[in-house]
Amino acid sequence: MRQDEIWDAEAARNYDTPGAGMFAPEVLEPTVDRLAELAAGGRALEFAVGTGRVAVPLARRGVPVSGIELSRPMLDRLREKVDEATIPVVVGDMATATVPGPFQLVYLVFNTISNLLTQAEQVACFRNAARHLAPGGRFVIELWVPELRKLPPGQRAIVCQSEAGYILLDTYDVLRQHVVSHHFRFDEGREARLFRSPHRYVWPAELDLMAQLAGFELESRHADWQGAEFTAESRSHVSVYRLPR
């Protein structure tokens, strides 16, 4: 399925979970704090801005935010929160669409670069970020670390998360670096609701090479938005790349 087919009206309706999950204050506030710091008083551009989970509170901090978004239903949800004058958005692919700039910060949060399913598209995304940035500007990516060490020999699936009313199951194609995330949500009844999304997983070292191809240097890498040390056991990372001045 194409990304615009995955992020349809139903996905947009169910995306926001105010006060919980990735909308929980302990998750969202450190993200916005760090991005506001990295914007350094300049303009910010969010690739795949979605329903504005990060862009809306960042704009409320006084950071001028623009966005690129492929899904019109997701954008419609954003427009229920703020108008075009507050957060202008270009409808298009984050690897190719352009927004009038320049910007001091371009950012991609919550694993979104993995929605691009080929290495070429992911490299193009880095180059698109570089096109939008002023000299010395930063490109920030939040991305999970592939959990291949958890795969039993000969098996393709792992349970990544299991809690009341929710199970996340990932199935891997290690030849193509593809993974499909299966999100099962259910109550005490007999039926469950399933949402599936395909991704191309990227190791940090491969991400760094993509950055070099686009003219970036790695400025910092941490395990979370609060600056925890990134180690071999970290399940995700926040990587900050910077263009030369």
Steps between C-alpha positions, in 0.01 A plus 500: 500500500604859436556723803206723408279186500627391842447840660136524395200659672464214750869515596475877540193469724677255731845660497470748787500354851496813720695453822607143419752315286710736292269784607583445869658809658811307603553403134391817321637775723870395484464469121367854466753637751794358306371604158437855622857510627640369170296749295706770677249775428466409131236335285424126515367258239341168592509223242178291526335749735192279538232625738741743662593299809835682520450796265206651689666520846828607336322788325342596832853537637554776245694293243379571144411152369418384147428146386491246220230233511398234248169399661211741448290337779788553746526860383126546545540400866780754536274769354245431774767623744673786319457689173734534202635831625614339826662190346524516119519153342594380152327178392760261365772242557762595759776370270415740218252775601634849563395783731616863476797534734763505621465335842727454798347164588345212308376208708348152467355343814371162616665275240347679202801472269444123500170560318717552191543143380819519294851613577486739203192674643661532841815653347277738302334601828837602645579699186159667516568601859835648396330702224272662754763592758710813537876451552553354847141371509407174667309188393363294792379141472334287768519133404479158659790254497410175318447222753641217292680353799157400633414293193523126577688300233270417210218731616392832353283656769544650846259648752628853562236613747221334693267675741132512590302543180803525269761277336771610255642224279780565250574268206842533335632453148873516574596473133332829408528666846123516515276461801123510528359621832167340597311702762221298663252690719224319683265500797341213690302392194602242241614736225807718457576799278818472291713779355807403295783722381805403290845645572859479381718473808832683511799442726662815646818442297302489174316814603832676556616406151180641352569820688853520357366457147279805559782710647415462870719419798376319809485753783351282776316176566307417816264224608211742556397863484628567851860419405546150645815324383462291185631147560493157338182429699311814392175426320485834319704811438471872432768595249587862421677570170637838401603673179833686489474876551 
